[in-house]
């Protein structure tokens, strides 16, 4: 079985037109979401999309043999830094509602990972009612956390700071893992949002391992998207810290989880060798950034399952860890 822990929602155009209206009038004309029928929502998963290689969300999953995908809001759409906070709250809640409806419309195909209304004008405690609603009422199995709610406009507090503790404590209370995934970026001439994702994940890993968070909260399960940013591939810069701390940096790194959303076999192999297959979960982000054909191979760039299949030194047990058992364990599936 293939469980994909890194998927994002699809939605009809009416949903994003509603978002554009919210941004235009800032909620002054009301915030009622559009009436989207089940047929319209279902069709958004079956209709070809030009951003995803002109095939549909469901076709991508079927072609990759993905049995279960965990859906979260599309991060670059999250608009966390927008004002007033009420439009962020409304858009996040409706994103979660549409994910829940997709879970119900496609039995056994999807489960939900909650978005948070991460306006920096709200405290983390004020983000949590939506998380509790998503888990307790909608049945979601995880939460996506954006480590830069300012979306590149200000410097956020590092993830090891007590500012984030309420989110960690809520995740432990609700018995769900956290998927670290940055959102939009308002400095595209310096860093497009795809690079912003990787840089935020890199800083987050460093910050967590430089803090006492993982000792303070040993039950906390944190998954770092996109293979952990840059840290697993630049780990040599941090290995000498053992001389100061007496603790292996690799051992500290292995307290986190990582997804496999990388688009080359070499990067996947390095990740597996650095942190171990027992700390990696299959994540494809299908359909998404990588849903284009690689002219060199004729494959989709995000055919990550094929890249894993091509690694001949993986054992059957390691493949099972990557594709299924690790996800079953931490998402309680």
Secondary structure in CASP SS format (residue, H / E / C, confidence):
PFRMAT SS
TARGET T0000
AUTHOR 0000-0000-0000
METHOD secondary structure of the structure
MODEL  1
X C 1.00
X C 1.00
X E 1.00
X E 1.00
X E 1.00
X E 1.00
X E 1.00
X E 1.00
X C 1.00
X C 1.00
X C 1.00
X C 1.00
X H 1.00
X H 1.00
X H 1.00
X H 1.00
X H 1.00
X H 1.00
X H 1.00
X H 1.00
X H 1.00
X H 1.00
X H 1.00
X H 1.00
X H 1.00
X C 1.00
X C 1.00
X C 1.00
X C 1.00
X C 1.00
X C 1.00
X C 1.00
X C 1.00
X C 1.00
X C 1.00
X C 1.00
X C 1.00
X H 1.00
X H 1.00
X H 1.00
X H 1.00
X H 1.00
X H 1.00
X H 1.00
X H 1.00
X H 1.00
X C 1.00
X C 1.00
X E 1.00
X H 1.00
X H 1.00
X H 1.00
X C 1.00
X C 1.00
X E 1.00
X C 1.00
X H 1.00
X H 1.00
X H 1.00
X H 1.00
X H 1.00
X H 1.00
X H 1.00
X H 1.00
X C 1.00
X C 1.00
X C 1.00
X E 1.00
X E 1.00
X E 1.00
X E 1.00
X E 1.00
X C 1.00
X C 1.00
X H 1.00
X H 1.00
X H 1.00
X C 1.00
X C 1.00
X C 1.00
X C 1.00
X C 1.00
X C 1.00
X C 1.00
X H 1.00
X H 1.00
X H 1.00
X H 1.00
X H 1.00
X H 1.00
X H 1.00
X H 1.00
X H 1.00
X H 1.00
X H 1.00
X H 1.00
X H 1.00
X H 1.00
X H 1.00
X H 1.00
X H 1.00
X H 1.00
X H 1.00
X H 1.00
X H 1.00
X C 1.00
X C 1.00
X C 1.00
X C 1.00
X E 1.00
X E 1.00
X E 1.00
X E 1.00
X E 1.00
X C 1.00
X C 1.00
X C 1.00
X C 1.00
X C 1.00
X C 1.00
X C 1.00
X C 1.00
X C 1.00
X H 1.00
X H 1.00
X H 1.00
X H 1.00
X H 1.00
X H 1.00
X H 1.00
X H 1.00
X H 1.00
X H 1.00
X H 1.00
X H 1.00
X H 1.00
X C 1.00
X C 1.00
X C 1.00
X C 1.00
X C 1.00
X E 1.00
X E 1.00
X E 1.00
X E 1.00
X C 1.00
X C 1.00
X C 1.00
X C 1.00
X C 1.00
X C 1.00
X C 1.00
X C 1.00
X C 1.00
X C 1.00
X C 1.00
X C 1.00
X C 1.00
X C 1.00
X C 1.00
X C 1.00
X H 1.00
X H 1.00
X H 1.00
X H 1.00
X H 1.00
X H 1.00
X H 1.00
X H 1.00
X H 1.00
X H 1.00
X H 1.00
X H 1.00
X H 1.00
X C 1.00
X C 1.00
X E 1.00
X E 1.00
X E 1.00
X E 1.00
X C 1.00
X C 1.00
X C 1.00
X C 1.00
X C 1.00
X C 1.00
X C 1.00
X C 1.00
X C 1.00
X C 1.00
X C 1.00
X C 1.00
X H 1.00
X H 1.00
X H 1.00
X H 1.00
X H 1.00
X H 1.00
X H 1.00
X H 1.00
X H 1.00
X H 1.00
X H 1.00
X H 1.00
X H 1.00
X H 1.00
X H 1.00
X H 1.00
X H 1.00
X C 1.00
X C 1.00
X C 1.00
X H 1.00
X H 1.00
X H 1.00
X H 1.00
X C 1.00
X C 1.00
X C 1.00
X C 1.00
X C 1.00
X E 1.00
X E 1.00
X E 1.00
X C 1.00
X H 1.00
X H 1.00
X H 1.00
X C 1.00
X C 1.00
X H 1.00
X H 1.00
X H 1.00
X C 1.00
X C 1.00
X H 1.00
X H 1.00
X H 1.00
X H 1.00
X C 1.00
X C 1.00
X H 1.00
X H 1.00
X H 1.00
X H 1.00
X C 1.00
X C 1.00
X C 1.00
X H 1.00
X H 1.00
X H 1.00
X H 1.00
X H 1.00
X C 1.00
X C 1.00
X C 1.00
X E 1.00
X E 1.00
X E 1.00
X C 1.00
X C 1.00
X C 1.00
X C 1.00
X C 1.00
X H 1.00
X H 1.00
X H 1.00
X H 1.00
X H 1.00
X H 1.00
X H 1.00
X H 1.00
X H 1.00
X H 1.00
X H 1.00
X C 1.00
X H 1.00
X H 1.00
X H 1.00
X E 1.00
X E 1.00
X C 1.00
X C 1.00
X C 1.00
X C 1.00
X C 1.00
X C 1.00
X C 1.00
X C 1.00
X C 1.00
X C 1.00
X C 1.00
X E 1.00
X C 1.00
X C 1.00
X C 1.00
X C 1.00
X C 1.00
X C 1.00
X E 1.00
X C 1.00
X C 1.00
X C 1.00
X H 1.00
X H 1.00
X H 1.00
X H 1.00
X H 1.00
X H 1.00
X C 1.00
X C 1.00
X C 1.00
X C 1.00
X C 1.00
X C 1.00
X H 1.00
X H 1.00
X H 1.00
X H 1.00
X H 1.00
X H 1.00
X H 1.00
X H 1.00
X H 1.00
X H 1.00
X H 1.00
X H 1.00
X H 1.00
X H 1.00
X H 1.00
X H 1.00
X C 1.00
X C 1.00
END
